[in-house]
Amino acid sequence: MNKKANAKREAYAKKQEEQGKKVVTWIFVGLIILAVIYLIWTFTMMA
């Protein structure tokens, strides 16, 4: 029974880690997109 609980816990931890990596990736992608938009907006205001 304990081995089964450990297997479930490990599977859950692995799933959480993968989801966490996806969230971090999307946050960085969003920040990069916002930075590009800000650069475009800044250059259009200077022109």
C-alpha positions, 0 to 999 in steps of 0.5 A: 500500500505504501509503495502505491501511495509513493508511486501516486505521489511521485506521479503527481509531483512530476505532473506538477513540475511539468505544469510549473515549467509550462506556466513559467514558459508562458510568463516569459513569452508574455513578457517578451511580447509585451517588451516588443510591443512597448519598443514598437510603441516607443519608436512610433512616439519618437517618430 
